[in-house]
Amino acid sequence: MKDIKLAVFDMAGTTVNEDNVVYKTVRKALSHWGVEVSLDTVLEYGAGKEKYTAIADILEQTMVEGNATVDARAVHEDFKKMLKQAYANLNVTAYDGVEELFGTLKSNSIKVVLNTGYDRKTAQSLLDKLGWKPGNQIDALITADDVVNGRPSSEMIDKAMAMFNISDSSEVLKAGDSVIDIEEGKNANCGITVGVLSGAQTREQLESAEPTYILNSLAALKGILFS
């Protein structure tokens, strides 16, 4: 087993399958303001980021005449209202094998932390739908609301390390479905970074960030850590 004491996992697309509803809602909110972009474009420029930042970056990267004056904050306010409605009847599930992986990690004294570019209210709504609670399936949840700087800053991982008195970042694993997750892990000097293909981005996109591993799903991590 690799000498890992803390595993930090992204939520949507990595541990939680919510059918990309957040990014579909980002696209819908942009469309409401006359900015038409594909879901692939939203995922390319917005995946893994705090959602206001994601919207601002998408607007910047797709700058054309007509959306140059679109206010990212106004889009973000619409997005939050639309997302609340979308989540009301959303079916959320854990990816196959994820809860089993959590149990195996915890039984081997490895702390399991979820982190996310979502605000706390959104992230908590996902946990509630799954029935996950800190102290049970996971050890902690850290959201974009809990730090000053979101991904790719290392602040959420730094906070997780401080929570569990882990000082050596080589003992930390970070896994996610986007380049920004991998960059976050590298900025925190994590011993292992993992990209998973279950969510937002392609193998080619993840390869550009040079993670330690690229896996089809998070469940495959069990075979690497405990082989």
KESEVEX-305183 format. One record per residue (C-alpha): residue number from 1; chain; x negated, y negated, z; residue in three letters. Coordinates in nm, 2 decimals. Each point is the difference from the previous one (the first is absolute). Layout:
residues N
 seq mol      x      y      z type
 NUM   A      X      Y      Z  ALA
...
//
This chain:
residues 227
 seq mol      x      y      z type
   1   A   0.00   0.00   0.00  MET
   2   A  -0.12  -0.35  -0.08  LYS
   3   A  -0.07  -0.21   0.31  ASP
   4   A   0.31  -0.21  -0.02  ILE
   5   A   0.17  -0.15   0.31  LYS
   6   A   0.26  -0.23  -0.17  LEU
   7   A   0.20   0.04  -0.32  ALA
   8   A   0.17  -0.31  -0.13  VAL
   9   A   0.26   0.07  -0.26  PHE
  10   A   0.20  -0.24  -0.23  ASP
  11   A   0.38   0.05   0.01  MET
  12   A   0.19  -0.03  -0.33  ALA
  13   A  -0.14   0.22  -0.27  GLY
  14   A  -0.24   0.17   0.24  THR
  15   A   0.19   0.14   0.29  THR
  16   A   0.35  -0.13  -0.07  VAL
  17   A   0.20   0.06  -0.32  ASN
  18   A   0.24  -0.29  -0.05  GLU
  19   A   0.00   0.02  -0.38  ASP
  20   A  -0.19  -0.33  -0.05  ASN
  21   A   0.30  -0.20   0.12  VAL
  22   A  -0.21  -0.28   0.14  VAL
  23   A  -0.18  -0.06  -0.33  TYR
  24   A   0.32   0.05  -0.20  LYS
  25   A   0.15  -0.27   0.22  THR
  26   A  -0.30  -0.23  -0.05  VAL
  27   A   0.06   0.04  -0.38  ARG
  28   A   0.37  -0.08   0.05  LYS
  29   A  -0.08  -0.31   0.21  ALA
  30   A  -0.24  -0.13  -0.27  LEU
  31   A   0.26   0.07  -0.27  SER
  32   A   0.25  -0.21   0.20  HIS
  33   A  -0.24  -0.29  -0.05  TRP
  34   A  -0.05   0.07  -0.37  GLY
  35   A  -0.33   0.19   0.03  VAL
  36   A   0.03   0.32  -0.19  GLU
  37   A  -0.27   0.26   0.07  VAL
  38   A  -0.02   0.37  -0.01  SER
  39   A  -0.01   0.22   0.30  LEU
  40   A  -0.35   0.11  -0.10  ASP
  41   A  -0.11  -0.36   0.01  THR
  42   A   0.15  -0.04   0.34  VAL
  43   A  -0.19   0.31   0.12  LEU
  44   A  -0.32  -0.11  -0.16  GLU
  45   A  -0.02  -0.34   0.16  TYR
  46   A   0.22   0.05   0.31  GLY
  47   A  -0.05   0.35   0.13  ALA
  48   A  -0.11   0.02   0.37  GLY
  49   A   0.00  -0.38   0.06  LYS
  50   A   0.20  -0.20   0.25  GLU
  51   A   0.31  -0.08  -0.21  LYS
  52   A  -0.02  -0.38  -0.02  TYR
  53   A  -0.37   0.04  -0.12  THR
  54   A   0.11   0.27  -0.25  ALA
  55   A   0.26  -0.23  -0.15  ILE
  56   A  -0.24  -0.29  -0.02  ALA
  57   A  -0.26   0.22  -0.16  ASP
  58   A   0.24   0.14  -0.26  ILE
  59   A   0.11  -0.36  -0.09  LEU
  60   A  -0.37  -0.10  -0.03  GLU
  61   A  -0.09   0.30  -0.21  GLN
  62   A   0.30  -0.03  -0.24  THR
  63   A  -0.02  -0.37  -0.03  MET
  64   A   0.20  -0.11  -0.31  VAL
  65   A   0.19  -0.31  -0.09  GLU
  66   A   0.31   0.00   0.20  GLY
  67   A  -0.12   0.17   0.32  ASN
  68   A  -0.28  -0.24   0.07  ALA
  69   A   0.23  -0.20   0.23  THR
  70   A   0.17   0.30   0.17  VAL
  71   A  -0.04  -0.02   0.38  ASP
  72   A  -0.14   0.32   0.14  ALA
  73   A   0.16  -0.08   0.34  ARG
  74   A   0.34  -0.04  -0.15  ALA
  75   A  -0.04   0.33  -0.18  VAL
  76   A  -0.11   0.16   0.32  HIS
  77   A   0.30  -0.13   0.19  GLU
  78   A   0.23   0.16  -0.27  ASP
  79   A  -0.20   0.32   0.02  PHE
  80   A   0.05   0.04   0.37  LYS
  81   A   0.38  -0.05  -0.04  LYS
  82   A   0.01   0.25  -0.29  MET
  83   A  -0.21   0.25   0.19  LEU
  84   A   0.22   0.00   0.30  LYS
  85   A   0.30   0.09  -0.22  GLN
  86   A  -0.20   0.26  -0.19  ALA
  87   A  -0.11   0.17   0.32  TYR
  88   A   0.35   0.02   0.14  ALA
  89   A   0.08   0.32  -0.18  ASN
  90   A  -0.35   0.11  -0.10  LEU
  91   A  -0.10   0.37   0.04  ASN
  92   A  -0.35   0.01   0.14  VAL
  93   A  -0.20   0.32   0.04  THR
  94   A  -0.35   0.10   0.10  ALA
  95   A  -0.21   0.16  -0.27  TYR
  96   A  -0.03   0.37   0.02  ASP
  97   A  -0.26   0.11   0.26  GLY
  98   A  -0.06  -0.34   0.15  VAL
  99   A   0.17   0.07   0.34  GLU
 100   A  -0.19   0.33   0.02  GLU
 101   A  -0.33  -0.19  -0.07  LEU
 102   A   0.08  -0.25   0.27  PHE
 103   A   0.05   0.29   0.25  GLY
 104   A  -0.33   0.16  -0.10  THR
 105   A  -0.19  -0.33   0.04  LEU
 106   A   0.15  -0.07   0.34  LYS
 107   A  -0.06   0.35   0.12  SER
 108   A  -0.37  -0.06  -0.09  ASN
 109   A  -0.01  -0.32   0.20  SER
 110   A   0.01  -0.22  -0.31  ILE
 111   A   0.21  -0.31   0.04  LYS
 112   A   0.26  -0.06  -0.27  VAL
 113   A   0.08  -0.37  -0.09  VAL
 114   A   0.23  -0.13  -0.27  LEU
 115   A  -0.09  -0.33  -0.15  ASN
 116   A   0.19  -0.20  -0.27  THR
 117   A   0.03  -0.32  -0.20  GLY
 118   A   0.36  -0.01   0.11  TYR
 119   A   0.12  -0.23   0.28  ASP
 120   A   0.08   0.18   0.33  ARG
 121   A   0.38  -0.01  -0.05  LYS
 122   A  -0.03   0.18  -0.34  THR
 123   A  -0.25   0.25   0.13  ALA
 124   A   0.20   0.08   0.31  GLN
 125   A   0.31   0.06  -0.21  SER
 126   A  -0.19   0.27  -0.19  LEU
 127   A  -0.11   0.16   0.32  LEU
 128   A   0.35  -0.01   0.13  ASP
 129   A   0.13   0.18  -0.31  LYS
 130   A  -0.27   0.27   0.04  LEU
 131   A   0.04   0.03   0.38  GLY
 132   A  -0.37  -0.07   0.05  TRP
 133   A  -0.11  -0.16   0.32  LYS
 134   A  -0.34  -0.12   0.14  PRO
 135   A  -0.10   0.25   0.26  GLY
 136   A   0.17   0.29  -0.18  ASN
 137   A  -0.06   0.06  -0.37  GLN
 138   A  -0.25  -0.29  -0.02  ILE
 139   A  -0.21  -0.19   0.25  ASP
 140   A   0.06  -0.36  -0.12  ALA
 141   A   0.14  -0.22  -0.28  LEU
 142   A  -0.18  -0.31  -0.12  ILE
 143   A   0.16  -0.24  -0.24  THR
 144   A  -0.08  -0.31  -0.19  ALA
 145   A   0.17  -0.20   0.28  ASP
 146   A  -0.26   0.12   0.25  ASP
 147   A  -0.30  -0.15  -0.17  VAL
 148   A  -0.11  -0.34  -0.15  VAL
 149   A  -0.15   0.14  -0.32  ASN
 150   A   0.17   0.29  -0.19  GLY
 151   A  -0.17   0.25  -0.22  ARG
 152   A  -0.26   0.03  -0.13  PRO
 153   A  -0.12  -0.16   0.33  SER
 154   A  -0.11   0.26   0.25  SER
 155   A   0.21  -0.16   0.28  GLU
 156   A   0.27   0.26   0.03  MET
 157   A  -0.26   0.28   0.02  ILE
 158   A  -0.21  -0.20   0.24  ASP
 159   A   0.31  -0.04   0.22  LYS
 160   A   0.07   0.37  -0.01  ALA
 161   A  -0.36   0.07   0.10  MET
 162   A   0.03  -0.24   0.29  ALA
 163   A   0.33   0.16   0.12  MET
 164   A  -0.17   0.33   0.04  PHE
 165   A  -0.35  -0.11   0.11  ASN
 166   A  -0.17   0.12  -0.31  ILE
 167   A  -0.31  -0.20  -0.08  SER
 168   A  -0.16   0.21  -0.28  ASP
 169   A   0.18  -0.06  -0.33  SER
 170   A  -0.17   0.31  -0.15  SER
 171   A   0.25   0.19   0.22  GLU
 172   A   0.30  -0.16  -0.18  VAL
 173   A   0.18   0.13  -0.30  LEU
 174   A   0.22  -0.23  -0.22  LYS
 175   A   0.24   0.14  -0.26  ALA
 176   A   0.24  -0.17  -0.23  GLY
 177   A   0.16  -0.01  -0.35  ASP
 178   A  -0.16  -0.32  -0.12  SER
 179   A  -0.33  -0.16  -0.08  VAL
 180   A   0.06  -0.26   0.27  ILE
 181   A   0.03   0.29   0.26  ASP
 182   A  -0.34   0.13  -0.10  ILE
 183   A  -0.15  -0.35   0.00  GLU
 184   A   0.14  -0.05   0.35  GLU
 185   A  -0.17   0.32   0.11  GLY
 186   A  -0.33  -0.09  -0.15  LYS
 187   A   0.01  -0.35   0.15  ASN
 188   A   0.05   0.17   0.34  ALA
 189   A  -0.30   0.23  -0.08  ASN
 190   A   0.22   0.31   0.05  CYS
 191   A  -0.18   0.33  -0.02  GLY
 192   A   0.25   0.14  -0.24  ILE
 193   A   0.23  -0.17  -0.25  THR
 194   A   0.27   0.19  -0.18  VAL
 195   A   0.22  -0.10  -0.30  GLY
 196   A   0.32   0.20  -0.05  VAL
 197   A   0.19   0.04  -0.33  LEU
 198   A   0.35   0.02   0.16  SER
 199   A   0.07  -0.37  -0.02  GLY
 200   A  -0.07  -0.33  -0.17  ALA
 201   A  -0.32   0.05  -0.21  GLN
 202   A  -0.16   0.23  -0.24  THR
 203   A  -0.32   0.21   0.03  ARG
 204   A  -0.18  -0.24  -0.23  GLU
 205   A   0.10  -0.30   0.21  GLN
 206   A  -0.10   0.17   0.33  LEU
 207   A  -0.33   0.12  -0.15  GLU
 208   A  -0.09  -0.37  -0.05  SER
 209   A  -0.02  -0.04   0.38  ALA
 210   A  -0.23   0.31   0.04  GLU
 211   A   0.17   0.18   0.29  PRO
 212   A  -0.16   0.30   0.16  THR
 213   A   0.29   0.22  -0.12  TYR
 214   A   0.30  -0.03  -0.24  ILE
 215   A   0.27   0.25   0.09  LEU
 216   A   0.33   0.08  -0.16  ASN
 217   A   0.17  -0.04   0.34  SER
 218   A  -0.09  -0.08   0.36  LEU
 219   A   0.08   0.36   0.10  ALA
 220   A  -0.31   0.11  -0.18  ALA
 221   A  -0.21  -0.18   0.26  LEU
 222   A   0.05   0.28   0.24  LYS
 223   A  -0.21   0.23  -0.21  GLY
 224   A  -0.28  -0.25  -0.02  ILE
 225   A  -0.02  -0.08   0.37  LEU
 226   A   0.06   0.34   0.14  PHE
 227   A  -0.16   0.23  -0.26  SER
//
